[in-house]
Amino acid sequence: MIIMALTLAHMKEWKKNKRYKVTFWVLLVLELSSPQPLFPQNYEHLGLMFYNVENLFDTKNDSLKLDDEFTPTGDKHWSYSRYLRKLKNISRVVLESGGWNPPGIVGLCEVENQGVLKDLVWKTGLNHLDYHIIHHESPDVRGIDVAMLYRKNQFTPLESIPIKVDFGEGTRPTRDILYVYGLIKDTIPLHLFVAHFPSRYGGVHNTKPLRYRAAQVLRDTITNILAYEPDANIIAMGDFNDEPEDESMQHLIENGNIINISSSANSISNSAGTLKHQYEWNTFDQFLISKNLSDSTRTVFVATPMKILDFPFLLEEDKGNTGLKPFRTYIGFKFNNGFSDHFPVALELKIK
């Protein structure tokens, strides 16, 4: 404060110097009119982002996967130059999502293998940000997996496990749920899940039990964690292929220990969801958090509601319907040089 800094010498000068006296009062009024926090807090921020990148395949044919259309001789004539453009586009989204501070944790889905993740980290503008990869091959017949990138100076993983979602004998296998346990700032435990629930291909009603089963597996895992660690910091992110009010998502939150923060999401360009089918917007890409992370008095908490990152460059005119839609890589078999049919979503953790 200015008053506290005023020494005896200043006081003597103030008494005999009219200009000094006027300057002092101006500074004093300016200081007293500025809001002074009663209990100043210092916070650090950890950004999290989830992004369904829509078919990030390399150009090689894998005989164990149904990836033929994403090869140079396939129906989509997938080439190395198109692949590099796709990587560049995804990296731009990651960089833009955090502004001056790109996210410390990035959940991804629809990635083919660890090779495409390495190319994303090392062959794009992400190569100077010290991103590391967590990935496990899943049994999905198309070969699309979930994965996580993390910045080593912001998050330290201690364990990662692929959690199987089994629908029983004779059913088509789906991707695993990725579980990662680690530390923020080397001391604060954080449990993370990255999910990609079964799609609606084949009909919403017919595929509904598959998503409900995936939700059961995720909820059972979270319940087991909370049984041993009631105050556990838990974040689940993913493309759940259901709305927050649908049965699978309601099952995840019905015991009150988990909160879905997606219903109150805001967006940059006022899009009404994270993807669009014909005229209808849906919010399939979501974040769920443990209840304690909504408490701003704790050491770590969620600072803002989920944000839909519908940057203008991720939008294009929806000529077939109305308004705008996500700027995709392909429209049918036509190369569109876009990004994805989904928008990324983000949230921010504050750490005292």
N, C-alpha and C positions, 0 to 999 in steps of 0.2 A: 504493500500500500504506500501511496505517496506520503501520507501523514507520518507513517512510521519511519520513512526514509529521510525525513526532514531533520537535519542536524542543527546544532546550535549555531554553527557558522551560517547555515542557510537562513536561520531566523533573523540574525543580525542583518544579513544582506537584504532580506525581505522588508525589514523595517525602514531602511533608508533608500530603497530602490523601488520606485513606483512601478516600472515596467516588469520587474521581477515578481512584484506582488500580483499584478494582473495575470501573468503567465501561470503562477501557482494556482490561483483560483480557477482558471480555465481548466487546467489539468485535473484539479480536484473534482470539479463538477463532472467532467467526462468520466472519471473513474467511478464516482459514486452512482452515476446513471447506468453503468454497465452491470449486467446481471452477474452476481458472484455466487457460484455453486456452494451450497452449504457443505456438501460432502463430495468433493471432486473424486471421480473414478477414472482409472486408466484401464482401457479395454484393448485387447487384441482381437483380431477378426479372423475367422476361418471360413472361407467360402466353399460351398458344396454345390455341385452341378450334376444333373442327370440328363443324358441325351440318348435317345434312340436314333442312331445314325443311319438307319435304313440300308441294310445290305452292304456293309463294308467287307467286300470280298477281294482277295487277290486275284490274279489272272490265271492261276494254275488250276488244273483239274484235279480234284481229290476224289479218288475212286471210292472212298468210303462215305462221301457226302453227295447230296443232290444239289451240286453247285454248277452244273453244266451251263446254265444260261449266263453265268458270270465268268465266261472264258472267251477268248478271241473268236472262237468258232461257234459260240452259243448264240441264242436268239437275240441277245442284247448287244452282241459284238463288243463285249467288255475288253478294253485294251489297257496297256500299261499307262498311256498318257491320260486316259479317262480316270484310271485308278489314282494317279498322282494328283489330278485335279480334285478328286473326291477327298483325298487326304488334306490337301491345302484348304478346302472349304471347311472341313471339320475343325482343323486347327484354328482357323479364323474365328469360328464360333467360340471355342474355348478361350481364346485370347480376349475377345470382345466381352465375354460374360463377366469378367472380373475387372475390367478397366485397367487401372494401373497395377492391380494385384490379382492376377489370374487365380482361379479356384485352387485350393490346396487338395481337394478330393473331387474326382470326376468319376461318376458311375456311367457306364456305357452298356448298350445292348445292341444286338445284331452285328457283332463282329465275328469274323470267321475263325480267327486263330491268333496266336501270339505274334506271328509274323506281321500281320497288318497293324497290330498295336505298336510294335517296334518301329515300323515305318512311320506311323503317326507321330511318335515321340521324337524320332531322329531325322526324318526327312522333311520336316516342316518347321515353321517358326516356333514350335514348342521346344526345339532342341537345346535352348539355353536356360530352360526353366527347371531342370533337374526333376522331371517327371519320371516315376518308376511304375512298373506294371504289376498288377495282380490278375491272374487269369488261370482258369482250369478248363480243359476241354469237356464239353457236355455231350450227352447222347442225342441231342437234337438232330433229326435226320437231314435237315438242310445245312447243319453245321454252324448255326448262328448261336453265339454264346453271350453271356454277360461278362463284364470285366470292370476293373477299377484302375484309374491312374491316381497317383498321389505324389505330392511334392515332399521330398525327404526332410526339408527343414520345417515342415508344418505338421507332419503326421508320421508316426513310427508304427508300422504294422508289426504285430507279434505273432499272429496266427491267421490263416485263411483256410476256409473249408468250403468245398462245393456240397450243397445240400440237395440230395436227390428228391425229385417229385415223382412218385411212382403211381401210375393209374391202374396198375394190375396187368395181368398177362393178356397179350393180344392187342394192347393199345399202343398207339404211336408215342414214343418217348419225347419228352420235352426238355428244355434247358434247365440246368440246375439253378438254384438260388445261391448266390455268392455271399458267404459270411466272412467278415473281416473284423478282427479284434485288434485294437492298437491304442496308442497313447497320443494325446495332444500335449505339446510342450513337455514331453517326456514324463508327465506325471498324471494327466487326467485321462482315465479310461474311456474309450468310445467303442461301442458295438455298431457295426454297419452291415446293412444288407442291401444287395442289388438284385432286383428281380425282374423277370420278363415272363409274365403269366401267359398261358396258352391263348392264342388269338381267337377271334370270332369267326374265322374261316370255317364254313360248314353250317353257319347259323348260330345266332346268339343263344337260342334256347338249347340247341344240341350241345354246345360247347360250355355252357354255364357250369355243369358239374366239374369240369376240368379246372376252371379258375377257382371254384370253391375249394377243391382239394388242395390246390397250390396255396390258397389262403390258410387252410388248416395247418399245413406243414410250417408255414412261416409263423403263424400264431403260436403253435406248440413250441417252436424253438424259442421265441421271445418269452413265453411263459416260463420255460425252464431257466432262462437267464435271470428273470426277475425273482424266481423262487430262491436263488442263491445270492442275488445282488439286487435287493428291492429298489435301490436308488440308481440302478444302471442307466447310463446315458446311451440311448438307442435311437438310431435313425435308419429307417427303411426307405429306399428310393426305388423307382422302377416304372416300367410300362406295364400296368396291371390289366390292360385291356378291358377294364370296367370303370364306370363312374364312381365317385366317392359314395354315392347313395346306393349302389348295387349291393347285392347280397354278400358277395365275396369280401368286399371292402368293409361292409358293416360288421362282418364276422371278426375282422381284425381288431376292431375298436370296441366291441360290445362289453368287454370286461372293465373298460375305463382306464386301463393302464397305458393305452396307446391313443394318440390323438392324430387325426388326419387333418393336416393344415392346408390341404389343397382347395377346399371349398371356398376359402376366403382369398384365394390367390389374386394378385393383380398382374397386369401385363403392361408392356411398353407401348404397343400399337393398338391396344384395346381389342385384341382377339378374344373370342369367347371360349377358347379352349386350347388344347395342345395339338390337336389334329382335326381335320375336317373330312367328312364323308358326304359327298353331294352337298346338300344345303346345311347339314347338321354339324355343329362343332361338338367335340367331346374332350373331356379332360381325363385321359387315361394315364398320363405321366404325373406321378404324385410323390409327395414326401409324407411319411408318417414319423412321428417322434414319440418318445416316452414322455409321460405327463410331466415329469420333473423338469424337462428341458423347456417347458413353457413358463417356468418360474424365474423371473428376472432378478430375484434376490440371490440366486445360486451362483457358483463360480463360473459355470458355463451354461448358456441358455441360447435359445433361438431368438435372434434379434428382430427379425422381420418376418412377415408372412411369405409364403412361397411366391416366387415371381416367375411368370411365364415370359421367357426371353424371345418374344416375337419381334426381333430387330427388323427394321424395314428391309434390309437386304435378304431376309429369310422369307419374304412374302412375294407373291406374284398375283396377277389378276386371275380371278376365277372365271374364265370365259364360259364354261359350261353351266355355271350356276349364277351366283351373284357375289359381289364383293371381292375379297382377297382369299388366298389359301397359301399353305406352306409351299415353298419353292423346292420341288423335288429333283432328285438326280435323273429319274426317268419318268415319262408319262407313257404308260404302256411299254412299248419297245423303242420309243423315241428318246434318245439322249437329250436331257434338258439342262444339263450342267448345273444343277442346283445342289441342294444340301440334304434335305430329308423330308419325309412326309410328316414328321413330328417337330414341334418346337422343343428346345431344351427348357428345363426348369431349374431354379436355383433357390438356395436359402443361405443364410449367414448365421454362423455361431459367434457369439461374443464370449470372450474369456477375460475374467477380471484378473 
